[in-house]
Amino acid sequence: MIDKVVASAEEAIADIPDGASLAVGGFGLCGIPSALILALHERGTTALEVVSNNCGIDDWGLGILLGDRRIRKMVSSYVGENKEFARQFLSGELEVELTPQGTLAEKLRAGGAGIPAFYTPAGVGTQIAEGGLPRLYAPDGSIAVASEPKEVRTFDGADYVLERSVTPDFALVHAAKGDRYGNLVFHAAAMNFNPLAAMAGRVTIAEVEELVEPGELDPGQVHTPGIFVQRVVLAPDVEKRIERRTVKLTEGSAS
């Protein structure tokens, strides 16, 4: 078996070139590979095409790369927490391929399973299927690039739209535990998109909070088998932020 552990996040991402496509796991700020994102930012890698549910917030997660104009294109399903994202998109600085969330998840899963395309009912009768959805604006506000129409077929009396799967050059994921063979265990909501991204990437890099020896993980509890993972890096002390803090007023407290 191959020991897939590398010494640092910087070493793990060192061969990601400008213009690479990346699948990035997590949801909001939960389960995002912060150490790998920070290392990629420090290295100066640019012109990236990123497949991720969202783009972090203005000063954390993928928002760090976005703020320094390192991302050329985003394939996302939710973009509402990042004002800089909206500004870049509307001003023609960023290409955006908006994708229904379930479709995005299946694009990653199917890509990892070797399935090049699939039919789904999501988006039938909308611009997702019919085309014309803005992907890139011109500086004057006109649409420079719009989505193309997609094939629609009828199965058992219902319409379905054909969606292509994705297999990005690299995938960056965050796991609670991992072993030297690349087997990964995710914690709670950090399961969102991380296992799918790990499957889809041609080269998958996993940062783990705890590194264990082979045999310590219960095989029945492994979420992503090591066959999908090429590199593992220990990142136990990465800062974790709360995207939206909600508190409840106690009796007698000021409103």
C-alpha positions as CSV (number, residue, x, y, z in Angstrom):
1,M,0.0,0.0,0.0
2,I,1.1,3.6,-0.7
3,D,1.7,6.1,2.1
4,K,-0.1,9.1,0.7
5,V,0.8,11.6,3.5
6,V,2.7,14.8,2.5
7,A,4.5,17.1,4.8
8,S,2.5,20.3,4.4
9,A,-0.4,21.9,2.6
10,E,2.1,23.9,0.6
11,E,3.6,20.7,-0.7
12,A,0.2,19.1,-1.3
13,I,-0.9,21.8,-3.8
14,A,2.5,22.7,-5.3
15,D,1.7,21.2,-8.7
16,I,-1.7,22.8,-9.2
17,P,-1.1,25.0,-12.2
18,D,-2.7,28.3,-13.3
19,G,-5.9,27.6,-15.1
20,A,-6.6,24.3,-13.3
21,S,-10.1,23.1,-12.5
22,L,-10.9,22.3,-8.9
23,A,-13.7,20.6,-7.0
24,V,-13.9,22.0,-3.5
25,G,-15.9,20.4,-0.7
26,G,-17.9,21.8,2.1
27,F,-21.1,23.9,2.4
28,G,-20.9,27.5,3.4
29,L,-18.0,27.6,5.8
30,C,-18.6,24.1,7.2
31,G,-16.2,21.4,6.1
32,I,-14.2,23.6,3.8
33,P,-10.5,22.7,3.1
34,S,-9.2,26.0,4.6
35,A,-5.5,25.0,4.9
36,L,-5.4,24.0,1.2
37,I,-7.2,27.1,0.1
38,L,-4.8,29.3,2.1
39,A,-1.8,27.5,0.7
40,L,-3.1,27.9,-2.9
41,H,-3.6,31.6,-2.2
42,E,-0.1,32.0,-0.8
43,R,1.4,30.2,-3.9
44,G,-0.3,32.7,-6.2
45,T,-2.2,30.2,-8.4
46,T,-4.6,32.0,-10.7
47,A,-7.2,31.7,-13.5
48,L,-8.9,28.8,-11.6
49,E,-12.2,27.2,-12.6
50,V,-13.8,26.1,-9.3
51,V,-16.7,23.7,-8.9
52,S,-18.2,24.2,-5.4
53,N,-21.6,24.7,-3.8
54,N,-20.7,28.3,-3.0
55,C,-17.7,30.7,-2.9
56,G,-17.3,31.2,0.8
57,I,-17.7,34.7,2.2
58,D,-15.8,37.9,1.3
59,D,-12.8,37.2,3.6
60,W,-12.8,33.4,4.2
61,G,-12.8,30.2,2.3
62,L,-12.8,30.5,-1.5
63,G,-13.7,34.2,-1.0
64,I,-9.9,34.7,-0.3
65,L,-9.0,33.5,-3.8
66,L,-12.0,35.4,-5.3
67,G,-11.0,38.6,-3.7
68,D,-7.6,38.5,-5.3
69,R,-9.0,37.7,-8.7
70,R,-7.6,34.1,-8.7
71,I,-10.9,32.5,-9.9
72,R,-11.9,32.8,-13.5
73,K,-15.1,30.7,-13.4
74,M,-17.4,29.3,-10.7
75,V,-19.8,26.4,-11.1
76,S,-22.0,26.8,-8.1
77,S,-25.6,26.4,-6.8
78,Y,-25.7,29.1,-4.0
79,V,-23.8,32.4,-4.1
80,G,-25.8,34.6,-1.8
81,E,-23.3,35.2,1.0
82,N,-20.5,36.9,-0.9
83,K,-20.9,40.5,-2.0
84,E,-17.7,40.5,-3.9
85,F,-18.9,37.5,-5.9
86,A,-22.0,39.4,-7.0
87,R,-19.9,42.5,-7.9
88,Q,-17.5,40.5,-10.0
89,F,-20.2,38.6,-11.8
90,L,-22.4,41.6,-12.6
91,S,-19.3,43.6,-13.8
92,G,-18.1,41.0,-16.2
93,E,-15.0,39.9,-14.2
94,L,-16.2,36.4,-13.3
95,E,-17.9,33.7,-15.3
96,V,-20.6,31.8,-13.3
97,E,-22.4,28.6,-14.2
98,L,-25.4,28.5,-11.8
99,T,-26.5,24.8,-11.3
100,P,-29.3,23.3,-9.2
101,Q,-27.8,22.0,-6.0
102,G,-28.9,18.4,-6.5
103,T,-27.7,18.5,-10.1
104,L,-24.3,19.8,-8.9
105,A,-24.0,17.0,-6.4
106,E,-24.8,14.4,-9.0
107,K,-22.4,16.0,-11.5
108,L,-19.6,15.2,-9.0
109,R,-20.9,11.8,-8.0
110,A,-21.4,10.6,-11.6
111,G,-18.1,12.0,-12.7
112,G,-16.4,10.0,-9.9
113,A,-18.3,6.9,-10.9
114,G,-17.2,7.2,-14.5
115,I,-20.7,8.2,-15.8
116,P,-20.2,11.0,-18.4
117,A,-23.8,12.3,-18.3
118,F,-27.2,11.7,-16.8
119,Y,-30.8,12.8,-17.2
120,T,-32.6,14.8,-14.4
121,P,-36.0,16.5,-14.1
122,A,-34.3,19.5,-12.4
123,G,-34.4,22.6,-14.7
124,V,-36.9,21.3,-17.3
125,G,-38.9,24.2,-18.7
126,T,-36.4,26.8,-17.4
127,Q,-33.3,28.5,-18.8
128,I,-31.3,25.7,-17.3
129,A,-32.6,23.5,-20.1
130,E,-33.6,26.1,-22.7
131,G,-30.4,28.1,-22.6
132,G,-29.9,31.9,-22.4
133,L,-28.9,31.9,-18.7
134,P,-26.2,34.6,-18.3
135,R,-22.8,33.1,-17.6
136,L,-20.6,36.2,-18.3
137,Y,-21.6,39.8,-18.5
138,A,-19.9,42.5,-20.6
139,P,-18.6,45.6,-18.9
140,D,-21.7,47.5,-20.2
141,G,-24.1,45.1,-18.6
142,S,-25.0,43.1,-21.7
143,I,-24.7,39.3,-21.8
144,A,-21.4,38.3,-23.2
145,V,-21.8,34.6,-22.7
146,A,-25.1,32.7,-22.2
147,S,-25.7,29.1,-21.5
148,E,-26.5,26.7,-24.4
149,P,-29.7,24.7,-24.8
150,K,-29.5,21.2,-23.4
151,E,-31.0,18.0,-24.7
152,V,-34.4,17.1,-23.3
153,R,-35.9,13.7,-23.6
154,T,-39.1,12.1,-22.4
155,F,-39.1,9.0,-20.3
156,D,-42.3,7.4,-19.1
157,G,-44.2,10.5,-19.9
158,A,-42.0,13.0,-18.1
159,D,-39.3,15.3,-19.5
160,Y,-35.7,15.2,-18.4
161,V,-32.7,17.3,-19.2
162,L,-29.3,15.9,-20.1
163,E,-26.5,17.1,-17.8
164,R,-22.8,16.5,-18.2
165,S,-20.8,15.1,-15.3
166,V,-17.7,16.9,-14.0
167,T,-14.2,15.5,-13.5
168,P,-12.0,18.4,-12.4
169,D,-8.2,18.3,-12.5
170,F,-8.0,18.4,-8.7
171,A,-10.3,18.1,-5.7
172,L,-9.6,19.7,-2.3
173,V,-11.5,18.3,0.6
174,H,-11.6,18.5,4.4
175,A,-12.1,15.4,6.7
176,A,-12.2,14.8,10.4
177,K,-10.0,11.7,10.2
178,G,-7.9,10.1,7.6
179,D,-5.2,7.4,7.4
180,R,-2.0,7.0,5.5
181,Y,-3.8,5.1,2.7
182,G,-6.2,8.0,2.1
183,N,-9.3,6.5,3.7
184,L,-11.5,9.4,5.0
185,V,-14.1,10.0,7.7
186,F,-16.2,13.2,7.7
187,H,-18.0,14.7,10.6
188,A,-21.7,15.6,10.5
189,A,-22.6,18.4,8.1
190,A,-19.0,18.4,6.7
191,M,-20.2,15.5,4.6
192,N,-21.8,18.0,2.3
193,F,-20.0,17.8,-1.0
194,N,-16.7,16.5,0.4
195,P,-17.2,12.8,-0.4
196,L,-18.6,13.8,-3.9
197,A,-15.7,16.2,-4.6
198,A,-13.2,13.5,-3.5
199,M,-14.7,11.1,-6.0
200,A,-14.7,13.5,-8.9
201,G,-11.2,14.9,-8.8
202,R,-8.5,13.3,-11.0
203,V,-6.1,14.2,-8.2
204,T,-7.8,14.5,-4.8
205,I,-6.0,16.2,-1.9
206,A,-7.4,15.8,1.6
207,E,-6.6,17.8,4.7
208,V,-7.5,15.9,7.8
209,E,-7.9,17.1,11.4
210,E,-6.6,13.8,12.8
211,L,-4.2,11.4,11.1
212,V,-4.4,7.8,12.1
213,E,-2.5,4.6,11.2
214,P,-3.9,2.1,8.8
215,G,-6.3,-0.3,10.5
216,E,-7.5,2.3,13.1
217,L,-10.5,3.3,11.1
218,D,-13.5,1.1,11.3
219,P,-14.0,-0.1,7.6
220,G,-17.8,0.2,8.1
221,Q,-17.4,3.9,9.0
222,V,-15.2,5.0,6.1
223,H,-17.0,7.5,4.0
224,T,-14.5,7.9,1.2
225,P,-12.2,4.9,0.4
226,G,-8.5,5.7,-0.2
227,I,-8.8,4.7,-3.9
228,F,-10.3,8.1,-4.6
229,V,-7.5,10.0,-2.6
230,Q,-4.0,10.7,-3.8
231,R,-2.6,13.0,-1.1
232,V,-3.3,13.5,2.6
233,V,-2.0,16.3,4.8
234,L,-2.5,16.8,8.5
235,A,-4.1,20.2,9.3
236,P,-5.3,20.1,12.9
237,D,-5.3,23.8,13.8
238,V,-7.1,25.5,10.9
239,E,-9.3,28.3,12.1
240,K,-13.1,27.5,11.9
241,R,-15.5,30.4,11.4
242,I,-19.2,30.7,11.8
243,E,-21.0,31.9,8.7
244,R,-24.0,33.4,10.5
245,R,-24.1,33.6,14.3
246,T,-27.6,33.4,15.7
247,V,-28.2,33.9,19.4
248,K,-31.3,33.7,21.6
249,L,-32.1,36.4,24.0
250,T,-32.5,35.1,27.6
251,E,-35.1,36.3,30.0
252,G,-34.3,39.8,31.4
253,S,-31.6,40.5,28.7
254,A,-31.7,43.7,26.7
255,S,-33.5,43.5,23.3
